[in-house]
Amino acid sequence: MDARLIAHAKEVRDDGAIVEIVIWALPRPLSPCRHSYKYRLYFGRSGECLVRYDNERGKGDHRYRQGREEVYEFVSIEQLLTDFQADVEKWQ
């Protein structure tokens, strides 16, 4: 079984800000994650990344906020989207 795209949305807002969400369902977890998703959620403007959530092999779940990277505790896709939206709203 191959990876399956379950969500992809990109919005370019009137002020030039970009919000993009990409989520894949994987056949097995991407180490060191325990869940079977690969994701990238991005918010930025003027070429600057303001908020990004992602996971990658060897690094696991993490997010960037205010120029800092921190570990992100993945609970569910729903919670991931809620947390991302809350961080995006702080910049508006």
Backbone as CSV, one residue per row, in Angstrom:
resi,resn,N_x,N_y,N_z,CA_x,CA_y,CA_z,C_x,C_y,C_z
1,MET,0.840,-1.190,0.000,0.000,0.000,0.000,0.877,1.243,0.000
2,ASP,0.568,2.185,-0.865,1.320,3.427,-0.970,0.706,4.512,-0.090
3,ALA,1.448,5.613,0.048,0.918,6.776,0.759,-0.298,7.295,-0.007
4,ARG,-1.253,7.844,0.741,-2.499,8.344,0.152,-2.729,9.772,0.618
5,LEU,-2.860,10.686,-0.319,-3.127,12.079,0.012,-4.529,12.193,0.588
6,ILE,-4.647,12.731,1.802,-5.978,12.881,2.408,-6.410,14.336,2.528
7,ALA,-5.462,15.270,2.409,-5.838,16.688,2.449,-4.767,17.521,1.761
8,HIS,-5.221,18.436,0.900,-4.320,19.425,0.319,-5.139,20.667,0.023
9,ALA,-4.771,21.757,0.667,-5.450,23.027,0.462,-4.419,24.142,0.529
10,LYS,-4.571,25.108,-0.356,-3.678,26.271,-0.345,-4.515,27.510,-0.565
11,GLU,-4.294,28.490,0.295,-5.025,29.747,0.217,-4.011,30.887,0.198
12,VAL,-4.151,31.775,-0.787,-3.362,33.004,-0.816,-4.328,34.121,-0.442
13,ARG,-4.068,34.729,0.685,-4.994,35.734,1.214,-4.754,37.108,0.579
14,ASP,-5.702,38.022,0.770,-5.629,39.355,0.181,-4.365,40.114,0.586
15,ASP,-3.874,39.853,1.787,-2.662,40.550,2.258,-1.375,39.855,1.803
16,GLY,-1.514,38.803,0.971,-0.351,38.086,0.470,0.063,36.903,1.327
17,ALA,-0.563,36.726,2.477,-0.241,35.593,3.349,-0.657,34.291,2.668
18,ILE,0.094,33.242,2.932,-0.181,31.928,2.364,-0.447,30.936,3.491
19,VAL,-1.516,30.173,3.351,-1.821,29.061,4.252,-1.875,27.812,3.381
20,GLU,-1.076,26.809,3.731,-1.090,25.568,2.965,-1.098,24.380,3.922
21,ILE,-1.942,23.413,3.622,-2.073,22.201,4.425,-1.940,20.997,3.497
22,VAL,-1.001,20.105,3.826,-0.805,18.871,3.071,-0.701,17.729,4.083
23,ILE,-1.562,16.706,3.958,-1.556,15.567,4.878,-1.664,14.276,4.059
24,TRP,-0.765,13.355,4.343,-0.743,12.039,3.711,-0.999,10.958,4.755
25,ALA,-1.731,9.937,4.396,-1.861,8.728,5.215,-0.801,7.748,4.707
26,LEU,0.011,7.229,5.607,1.097,6.316,5.262,0.737,4.875,5.617
27,PRO,1.350,3.917,4.971,1.068,2.528,5.319,1.636,2.146,6.686
28,ARG,2.637,2.885,7.157,3.216,2.643,8.488,3.851,3.945,8.985
29,PRO,4.067,4.075,10.271,4.636,5.311,10.815,6.010,5.648,10.234
30,LEU,6.276,6.927,10.168,7.559,7.458,9.730,8.381,7.712,10.989
31,SER,9.379,6.882,11.235,10.162,6.933,12.468,10.727,8.333,12.716
32,PRO,10.645,8.849,13.935,10.259,8.224,15.190,8.783,8.414,15.561
33,CYS,7.948,8.845,14.637,6.528,9.045,14.927,5.836,7.708,15.192
34,ARG,4.767,7.762,15.981,3.976,6.559,16.270,2.685,6.518,15.467
35,HIS,2.361,7.603,14.794,1.161,7.672,13.960,1.548,7.469,12.496
36,SER,0.563,7.211,11.661,0.799,6.907,10.247,0.421,8.068,9.327
37,TYR,0.882,9.264,9.664,0.616,10.438,8.841,1.913,11.176,8.545
38,LYS,1.970,11.786,7.380,3.029,12.712,7.017,2.320,14.012,6.718
39,TYR,2.762,15.108,7.324,2.041,16.365,7.150,2.987,17.559,7.078
40,ARG,2.453,18.609,6.466,3.120,19.910,6.425,2.025,20.967,6.429
41,LEU,2.013,21.787,7.456,1.054,22.877,7.558,1.866,24.154,7.647
42,TYR,1.594,25.104,6.775,2.437,26.284,6.638,1.608,27.556,6.634
43,PHE,2.121,28.590,7.300,1.552,29.932,7.240,2.711,30.911,7.171
44,GLY,2.683,31.789,6.176,3.740,32.776,6.054,3.311,33.927,5.172
45,ARG,4.142,34.965,5.185,3.882,36.114,4.314,5.195,36.809,4.010
46,SER,5.245,37.426,2.859,6.434,38.153,2.402,7.685,37.274,2.457
47,GLY,7.522,36.000,2.117,8.658,35.089,2.103,9.134,34.636,3.466
48,GLU,8.412,34.987,4.516,8.800,34.620,5.886,7.860,33.562,6.445
49,CYS,8.418,32.478,6.952,7.630,31.434,7.601,7.271,31.906,9.005
50,LEU,5.981,32.040,9.282,5.528,32.474,10.601,5.145,31.277,11.475
51,VAL,4.514,30.283,10.864,4.107,29.069,11.582,4.253,27.896,10.628
52,ARG,4.852,26.814,11.098,4.912,25.590,10.292,4.887,24.389,11.216
53,TYR,4.043,23.438,10.883,3.983,22.152,11.582,4.393,21.107,10.564
54,ASP,5.282,20.202,10.934,5.615,19.106,10.040,6.258,17.969,10.811
55,ASN,6.462,16.886,10.097,7.171,15.741,10.666,8.045,15.168,9.566
56,GLU,9.188,14.696,9.945,10.107,14.129,8.977,10.863,12.979,9.607
57,ARG,11.331,12.093,8.760,12.070,10.920,9.226,13.250,11.374,10.082
58,GLY,13.392,10.735,11.238,14.502,11.024,12.128,14.284,12.205,13.051
59,LYS,13.347,13.072,12.721,13.113,14.272,13.525,11.784,14.215,14.272
60,GLY,10.793,13.617,13.659,9.491,13.496,14.305,8.645,14.742,14.199
61,ASP,7.608,14.795,15.017,6.643,15.893,15.008,7.257,17.141,15.633
62,HIS,7.137,18.270,14.926,7.644,19.526,15.469,6.921,20.690,14.800
63,ARG,7.101,21.858,15.386,6.517,23.066,14.818,7.497,24.217,14.969
64,TYR,7.322,25.180,14.095,8.099,26.410,14.143,7.124,27.539,14.444
65,ARG,7.447,28.301,15.462,6.653,29.482,15.808,7.616,30.555,16.255
66,GLN,7.408,31.761,15.764,8.241,32.901,16.156,9.725,32.585,16.000
67,GLY,10.066,31.897,14.908,11.458,31.619,14.608,12.102,30.509,15.418
68,ARG,11.318,29.824,16.223,11.872,28.741,17.056,11.219,27.413,16.704
69,GLU,12.024,26.376,16.745,11.520,25.029,16.531,11.280,24.386,17.885
70,GLU,10.161,23.673,18.007,9.857,22.965,19.247,9.175,21.645,18.934
71,VAL,9.288,20.709,19.833,8.620,19.412,19.688,7.117,19.643,19.731
72,TYR,6.398,18.923,18.898,4.942,18.984,18.890,4.400,17.624,19.295
73,GLU,3.474,17.613,20.223,2.846,16.378,20.706,1.633,16.064,19.820
74,PHE,1.814,15.163,18.862,0.731,14.792,17.957,-0.285,13.932,18.704
75,VAL,-1.567,14.326,18.626,-2.657,13.578,19.250,-3.571,12.998,18.173
76,SER,-3.958,13.844,17.216,-4.855,13.437,16.137,-4.772,14.485,15.027
77,ILE,-5.287,14.140,13.863,-5.350,15.105,12.763,-6.229,16.288,13.164
78,GLU,-7.339,16.013,13.816,-8.243,17.083,14.233,-7.536,18.062,15.170
79,GLN,-6.785,17.535,16.142,-6.075,18.396,17.083,-4.958,19.160,16.387
80,LEU,-4.275,18.528,15.459,-3.231,19.185,14.673,-3.805,20.403,13.952
81,LEU,-4.934,20.222,13.292,-5.563,21.334,12.574,-6.028,22.433,13.517
82,THR,-6.553,22.056,14.669,-6.987,23.033,15.668,-5.805,23.841,16.194
83,ASP,-4.708,23.165,16.513,-3.517,23.842,17.031,-2.916,24.781,15.985
84,PHE,-2.850,24.305,14.743,-2.327,25.132,13.660,-3.186,26.378,13.481
85,GLN,-4.497,26.210,13.434,-5.403,27.351,13.267,-5.240,28.358,14.401
86,ALA,-5.093,27.888,15.619,-4.904,28.784,16.762,-3.616,29.591,16.606
87,ASP,-2.552,28.952,16.142,-1.287,29.679,15.935,-1.398,30.692,14.801
88,VAL,-2.093,30.338,13.728,-2.290,31.263,12.612,-3.085,32.483,13.073
89,GLU,-4.121,32.260,13.854,-4.954,33.366,14.328,-4.181,34.363,15.186
90,LYS,-3.146,33.916,15.878,-2.331,34.819,16.690,-1.604,35.864,15.847
91,TRP,-1.371,35.565,14.574,-0.665,36.487,13.681,-1.598,37.446,12.959
92,GLN,-2.892,37.297,13.131,-3.831,38.156,12.403,-4.308,39.292,13.250
